[in-house]
């Protein structure tokens, strides 16, 4: 198994209206993953803030043996990225509320920068709550990429920890692989057969991926595969929204190429319209 379980989580918090919900969510995740939890506030440390945050922490987490709190000043992006490295963090948590008009744009902007700078995976929590909302359905990218094995393993690990009902592995297939001018029954049949062939090939590839995951992780979890045809980054986000997934799991980045500096990546497309809670796996094997 390539994926390494999350042992240290870090939540970068601000004194926003959603702080209470986010703290409850972060402490719950730490319990489910049996992980240490670090809270980092980027901003001025004051006695009032200290008392307020400690009171909130006492409310939601009576056992604080594995919890640490740090106060740092500086640019949020740079400070959180450095803290992630300093504390050897496995998963950085970011939270926000959907009801804010600019939350999707703002959260997407933060994520784009942190997924490039943070040396760890990032979880964007769009739906934090005091009372737990079950994570029933996880959608994970099944891109044909060296990083995908680790990302799929992460999805199953999380599904096991959160007692999810189902995991769907999705491959976004470019329309260019099946593009044929459809002007009669024969050409329509040709396109249909081509799509069916691609679908069979993808199912076999997914089976090979899952075979490499230990039975202790996959046991008891239902999974299915889905090939969708469309633009990568957009299609899987739309799919996750349509099936009302509770969590979408994606690769942090694909192989770096010169033109990526000028054209947005698949993940950049995704972050322009975040459909649900989004976990971005940064591979420690592939960087």
N, C-alpha and C positions, 0 to 999 in steps of 0.2 A: 504494500500500500504506500503510495507516494505522499498523500495528504497527512500532515501532522496535526493532531487535535489542538484546539485552541486552549492554551494553558494560562494565558494572561490577556485580559481584556482591558481596554482603556476607553473611557468616555470623556470627551471634551465638552464641558458644560458651560452654559451661560445662565444668568438669572432671568430667564424668559418665562412667559406664562405656562409653557409646557414642561418646565423643569421637573415638577413632581412626577408626571407621567413617565418622563424619560428615565428618572432615577429608579423608579419601580421596574421599568423594562430592563434596564442595565443590570440591576441586582438579580432579577429573575434569570436572565441569560447566564450570568456567572454561576448561578446554582445549577442550572441544567447542564452546563458544560464542565462543572466542577473545576472552575478556573478562578484565579486571583483577579481582582478588579481594582483598577486604578482610576480615580477621578482627577481630572486636570481642569482647572479653571484658568483661562487665559484672560487676565485682567487684574485689577488692583485687589489686593487682599485687605479686608477690613474686618474688625471684630463683629460687626453686624452680619456680614456675609457668612463668616465662620459659624456663628450661632445658628443662623437660618438654615444653612446646609446641613449642619450636624443634627439639628432637630428633624429635618426631613429624612436623613439617613437612619436615625433611630426609629422613625416611624415605619419604614419599609424593610429594614434589615437589622433585626435584633442581634444577629451574629455577624460581627464585623472583623473577625480574625484575618480574613483574606482581603480586606479592603484598605486602600491607602488613598490619601488625598494630597494633591500638590497644587500650589498656586504659582502661576508663572505670568510674566508680562512679556508682551511682544506681539508680532503679527500672528494671528490665529493659525494660518496655514503653516508657516515656518515653525512656529512653536510646537504645534501638535505633531508635525512630522519628526522634529528632533526628539520630542518626548517619546514617540513611538520607538525610535531607535535606542534611546537612552535606557528605557525600561524593557527592551526586548519584547515588545507587544506583538501578539499574534493577530488580534482583531481590534480595530479602532471603530468605536460606535459614534454615530452622529445622529442627532434627532431633530425633528421639526414637526409642525402641525400643518395638515393639508389646508386648513381653513384660511391660512394666510395667502393672499393673492399671488405673492411673489415667491412662495416657498419652493415651487418646482424649479424655477430658474435659479434661485439662490442656492438651493441644495445641490443642483446639478453643477453649478459653477464651483462650489466648494469641493465636490467629489472629483471633478475633473482635475483640479489642482492636487488634491491629496492622493489620488490614485497614482499620480506621477511622482510625488515626493515621499509619501509614507512607505516605509519598508515592510508593510504588512497588509493584510486584507482589511476591507472597509465595509461596514454594515450601515446602510442608510435606513433609519427607522421613521417611516412616514406615519405610522399608526400606533404611537406609544399609548399605553393605558395603565391605569392603576390596577384594574382587574385583568387577568390574563385573557387574551383572545387567542384561541388555539390556532396553531399553524398547520392547517389541514392539508393544503396542497402546495407543493414546491415545484416550480418550473426551473429547469437548469439548461443552459446552452449545451448542445452536443456538437459544437463546431468541430470540423476535422482539423484539429490543431494539437500540437504536442502538449499544451497546457490543459486540454480538456479532461484528460484522465483524472488529474488532481482536482479539478473543479467538480466533476461528477462525484468523486469520492467525498468531497466536502459536503455536497448536497445530501448524500446518504447518511453521512455522519450526523449532520444537523437534523435530518428527518428522524433518525433514531433517538437523538437526545430530546427532541420536542414531541415525540410520539405522533408524527404526521401520518395522515391517512394515505397519501399518494405522492409520488414523484413522477413528473413527466419530463423526459429528455427530448429536447427540441433541436432539430437541425434546420437552419434556414438555408434553403436551396435557391441559388441565383436563377432568375428567370432565363438567363442566357443559356443555361444547360438544357432547356426544353423549348426555347423559342423557335417556333415554326409558324409560317403563315397559315392560319386556319381558314380555308375557303371552301372546304367540302368535307364530307363524312370521312374520307380517307385520311386527310391531314389531321382531322380531329382525333381519329383513332390512333394515329401515329404519336400525337402529343400525349394522349392518355396512356399508351403503352410505355412511353418514355418515362412519365412520372411514376408509374407503377414499378418500373425497373429501379429507378433511383430510390424509391421508398424501400424496396426490398434490400438494396445494398446498404442503406443507412441503418436499417433494423439489424442487419448482421454486424455492422460496425459497433452499434450500441451494445449488442450482446457480448462482444469481445471486451468492451470496456468494463461492463458489469462483472464479467467472469474474474477480473483481476482484483475485485474488491472482496475482502474477507467476508465469509458467511455471517460472522458475528455482527457485521454492520448492516448487511442487506436483509438479514432474517426478519420476517414479520412486516417488511415494507412492500407495499404494492407499487409497481412502477409500470409505465407505458411509454411508448415512443411516438413521436409525431414529426413528420416532415412538413414544413410549410414553405411555400414558394413566394419569394419577395426580397426586398432589400434588407440586408443584414443590419441589425440594430433596431430597425423600425418594426419588422415583422414579429420578432419574438416579444417585444414590448406590447404590441397590439394583442398578440395571442394571450399573454399573461393577464392582460386587462379583461379580455373576453371571457376567459375561463375563471376569472376572479381568483387568481392565485394569491396566496398569502405571502409568498416569498419568491423572488426571482434571483437565481444565482448565475453569475457571469464571470468569464475570464477578465482579469484586469487589463490585459493588453495582448495583442498578437505580436508576431515577429516584427521587430522594428525595421522600417525601411525609410529611405531618405524622404520620399514624398509624404510620409505621415506628418512631417512638420508643416505641411501646407494643406493637407486634406484631413478632415475629421475621421477619427476611427469609428469602428462599430459601436464602441462604448459611448463615444461622444454623442452619437445619434440617440442612443438609449437615454442619456441623461438630459436630453432636451424635453423629455416627457416621461418622467418616472411613473410607472404604472402601479407599483406596490412597493413594499419593503424590498430593498435591493442589496444583495450581498455580492461584493466584488472581490473575487479571490485573487490575491497576488501570489503567484507561485514563487516559492523559495528555491525551487529547482531551476526554473527558467528565468528568474529575475523579474 
